[in-house]
Amino acid sequence: FPSQTVTGNFAKVIHGLNANQLTDQVIQRSKRMILDTLGVGLLGTSTEVCQKVAQYSKIYNSDLSSTIWGHLDFRLPPLYAAFVNGVAVHSMDFDDTWHPATHPSGAVLPAVIALSEALPQKKKVSGLDLLLAFNVGIEVQGRLLHFSREARNIPKRY
């Protein structure tokens, strides 16, 4: 349909993604990306920048909370837990990268985990649901990167 917008089409594709579309190869690669991101994030919790954002974020609280990686007794509202854990992942720049330059897992996994932890017990997500959410986040990031004119010029600028 010519009247469909790029945004509408994009949203339709993303909304239509489901766990049945996760192939064995995608599941295995996703698990590897998640494990790598968790490892890099745990290492990053010891960096000065991560400790600073964690200290800063302590001023925020809510009824919902999510874990700060590496600190089981330290919880923050999901938004700030995702922020602190995302900083930990990227703080030493060892997180995964694709071309043009972006770090897909460090932006997606902390948010997915923080949100899954904050859900009520009766609405807990399965491992497959978590993998789907992770892959939807990666897909959104990849499609947005594909649309970006700035991203197309990155190799020429360096």
Secondary structure, 3 states (H helix, E strand, C coil): CCCCCHHHHHHHHHHCCCHHHCCHHHHHHHHHHHHHHHHHHHHHCCCHHHHHHHHHHCCCCCCCCEEECCEEEEEECHHHHHHHHHHHHHCCCCCCCECCCECHHHHHHHHHHHHHHHCCHHHCCCHHHHHHHHHHHHHHHHHHHHHCHHHHCHHHHC
